[in-house]
Amino acid sequence: MPSSPQFQQPHNRRQSGPIVQSAASSSSNIAVSDGKLHLQEEDHSNGFNPTSTFAPAWSEFARNVSGEWDGHGADFTKEGYPIELPENVVPEAYREWEVKVFDWQTQCPTLANPDEHILLYKNIELLPTVGCEADAATRYRVIEKNVGGLSNEVFAFAYQSSGCYVSVLPIQDKGTYKLQELEYCLINPQDKESRVRIIQVIRIENEKMMLQNIRVYCENWYGPFRNGDQLGGCAIRDSAFACTAALEASEVVGTWRGLGAVASFRGTQNNVLQELLVNSEQSSMRDESGLVLLPKRLWCSIKESKDGDTCSEVGWLLDHGHAITSRCTFSSTATPKAS
């Protein structure tokens, strides 16, 4: 097992403060020339009373995001259909029973340095097991991600003290087109130890941004950072979700309002990490066009507007008429550039 990072771990992860509705704007001269990231908690039709962020925000973000996050993950097509796991990873007993498997059991050990803008985490997928054998599960794939510092991999990263964040990460350059990930982490305002991460894989070709596929993680916090040494196992509170009922479009269309917060990334700016700062109340109109409806009351979309902007959006319906959404908008001049 790799050794743990040497900087001091944050303590007392849970915070009593509320999650604010927020928005962010971003651009990077090495990825896209102009764009906006947006994270917002909103109410259907009615206004939402604003709340303030805490200070210092990064140290509280480090406390809230750090730890062992275990749960399940699944891949979906761009239309929102679950993708079956490769046959070679499915236990023989399931194949004999003709049981299809769509969910990975996952770990996401996460550690943020409370004193510096450095964050690292791992997406760990475990081979499916039969029965309650999770403690003996074998790792199938481990993907490590680094934000900030000398090992930084992201174009832009906007964070909130609650533990929510949005990141833009390049993953492949195929010559004629490029792939990048837009990762959205949303914390449940009523339960700070429950979160979802929605990753949109975006194909950029001929200055157009198109959704290629979607990955969803539903996770719970199980304790302080241990670099993945301890698995929640059969104590995991959530179950597999990929084939459960998808959200109904009627629950999220219409006019929504919520307080916004902004983090700006401009041109040649070197600081790729920015705090989401409260800005103003914003109103948005959502229709069914382009909505990809997902399980766990989640949705996402990517659309091109009349003025040429491309907007990626994800959302989590918390209660009837109350949701948390996150968006990333790129201008019509946002063309990929060589690394």
N, C-alpha and C positions, 0 to 999 in steps of 0.2 A: 504494500500500500504506500503511495507517495507520501512524503512527509508534509505536514501542514505548513502553510505560510507562517512567517516569523513575526508579523506585526500583531499587536495586541488585539484580542477579540473584544468586541463590544459586549456589554453585559445588560441584563434587564431589558430584553428585546421588546416586550410589550409596552405600548404607550397608551395613555388614557385619552389623548386628544383625538378629535375627529379628523376624518379625511376631507380635505377641501376639494371642491370641484376645480379643475384646472385645465389649462391649455398651454401649448408651447409652440414656438416657431423655431425652425432650424434651417441651416444650409451649410454646405461644406464644399470647399473648392476641390476636394479630391473625390467627391462622390456626385453630388448634384449641386448646381450653382445657387439654387434658392429653394426654400421650402418651409413648411410649418408643421410642427408636432403639436398635438392637442390632446389633453386629458381632461375630462369634465364629468362631474357628477351632476345629474340633471333630473328635473321633475317634468312630467307630462303636463303641458299647458300652463301650470302655475309657476310662479317665481320661487326661488330657493334662497333662504337666508344665508348670507356668506359667513364663513368662518376664516380665521387667520391661520397661516402656517406658523410653525414653531421655529425658534432660532437657538443655536445654530442648526440649520436644516440638515446639513450633510451628516453630522454625528448622529442625529436622530434617525435619518434614513439608514445609516450603517447599522444601528441597533435594531431597526425593524425589519431589514431585509436579510440580515445575517442569521444563519442557523441551518438546520437540516430540514429541508422541505421534501416530503415524500408524498407520493400519490400515484396517479395514472396519467398516461399520455396516449394520444392517438393522432393519426394522420388522416386528413380528409382531402378529397378532390376539390378543385376550384368551385364545383357546384355544391359542395357540402356533403358528399357521400363518404362514409367511412372506408378506409383502405385496409384490407385484411393483412395481417402480419405474414411475412414470408413463411412458406410451408416448412422450411428447414429449421425454424426456431420453435415450432409448435410441438408440444409433447405428443408422443405416439398415441397415448391414450385418447387425446382429443381427436386425432386423425381417425382412429378406429371408431369413435363415436360420431364422427362427421360433425364435430363441433368446430365452428369457425371462431377464430380469435382475432380481435381488432385492437385490443388495448395492451400497451406495455405497462408493467409496474415500473415506476420511476423513482429516482432520487435526484435531488438538486442541492447538494451542499454548497452554501453560499457564504462568502465572507467579504465584508467591506471594511477597509481601514478607516476608523473614525477620525483620524488625524490628517489623512491625505485623500485626494480624490482617486482612490484605487478600489476596484471591485473585481472579484473573480468568482466564478461559479462553474459547476459541471452539470451537464445533462447526462444522466446515467440511465440507460435502458437495461432492464433485467430480463433474462430469458424466462418465458412463462413457465409456471410450475403447476402441478396437479395437487389440489388440496392445500392445506396450510403449510407450505414448505418455503415460504418467502425468506425465512432466515438463512436458508441454504441456497438462495438463488444465485445464479452466475451472471456476471455482467456480460452483456452482448455488445454494447457500444458506449463509449464515453467521449463526450465532446466538451472540451474546456473552453471557456470564454473569458477574455480579459478586457476590462474597461479601465482606462486611465493608466498613467505611468508609462514606463518604457515599453511595455508589452501591449499597449492599447491596440485594439482591433476595430473599434467602432468609428463611424463617421460622425455620429451625433448621439448624445445620451442626455435625456432630460429626466430629472428625478424629483420626487416629492418626499417630504419627511416621513409620510405614512408608510413608505416602502414601495409605492407605485413608481413605475418608470416606463419610458419609451426609448427604444434604441434603434439605430439604423446601422446595419452591419453588412459589409460586402462578403460574399461567400465564394463566387466563382466568376472568372472571366473567360468566356468561350470564344472570344474573338469577335464574332458577329453579334453577340449579345452578352449581357452580364446578368448575374443573379445576385440579389441582395435580400436580406431578411429584415423585416420590420417586426420587432418584438415588443409586445405590450404586456406589462405586468399590472394586474388590477387587484388591489386588496379589498376584501369585503369590509365595508365601513362598520358593520355590526359584529364582525368577528375578525380581529386582526391576525388570527392564526390560520385564516383560510384565504386562498388566493387562486386566481387563474392566470395563466400565461398563454397568449394567443400569438402565434408566429405566422405571418404571411410571407411566403416566398414569392418575390416579385421578379419577373423577367423584364429587363430593360433592353429594348431593341428599336432602332430607328427613332429614338427620342420618345418612345411610347413605353408606358409602364403597365404591365399586365399581370394579373394574379395567376400564379402557376399551381400552388397548392397551399394547404393550411395545416398547421400543427397546433394541437391544444394540449395543455397540461392543467390538470386540476389537482391542487396540492394543499397539504396542511403542514403546519410547523410542528416538529416533533422534539425540538430541543436545540441547545447551542451547537455551533459548528463543530463537527468531528471529522471533516473531510470524507464523509461517506462511510465511515467505519461502522456505523450502526444503522440498521434499517428498521423502519416502523413495523415491517412484517405484517402479521395478522392483526396488529393493533391499528392498522391504517383505517381511518374513519370513513373514507370514501371508497366506493366500488367502481368497477369498470363502467364506462359511460358512453362509449362510442356509438353503440346501437340503441341507446335510449331515445325517447321522443325528442325531436327538434323543436325549437322555439316557434311559436306561431307569429307570422308577420304582423297580424293585427295588433299584437301587444306592443310593438315598437314604432309603428308608423305614426305620423302626425307631427304636431309642433311640440318641441321640448325646450326647456329653459334651465340654465344653471350658471353659476359663477365660473368665470374663466381665470386661468393664470397662464403666464407667458414666460418662456425662456428662449432667447434669441441666439442664433448661430449665424454669423454673417461672413461671407466671402473667405478671406484669408485668416480668420480668427483661429488661434491655436487651441483654445480651450474647448474641447469637445464635450465637456460635462457642464451642464447648466441647471440651476435650480428653477423649478416652476414657481413663479411669483404671481400672486393674486392680481388680476387685471380688472375685469369687468364682467357683468352678467351678459350672457350670450344666448341667443335664440337660434334654434335650428329646425328645419323642416325635413322630415325623413319620409320617403315613400318606398314602395316595394321594389322599385327598379334596382336591379343589381344586388339585392340583399342575399347573402348566403346564410341560411338559418342553420344553427348548430345545436347540439344537445347542451344541457346544463344552463339553459336560458341565455345562450350566447349567440352573437351574430357578428358578421363582418361584411365588408364590401370594398370595392375599389372602383371609382368612377372618374370620368373625365368631364369637367364642367364646360360651360359654353365659352368661357374665356381661355380655355386650354389648360387650366390647372388639373392635376390629378390628385384625387383625395382618397386615401386609404382610411377605413374606419373599422373599429371593433367596438363591441359593447357587451355589457352584462346586465341583464334585467334583474335587479335585486328584489323588488316587490312590484306589484301592479302600479304602474305610473312612476316608478323610481328606478333609474338606471345609472350606471357609470360607463362613460364612453371615452374612447381615445382615438385621435385622428392624426394622420400625417399627410400634409398637403404639399405637393411639389408644383412649382410654377411651370408654365409652358416652356420656359427656357432651361429647365432643369435637365441638362444633358449629361450622361455619364462621362467621366474623364479618366484618362489613363492613370494608373496608380504610380 
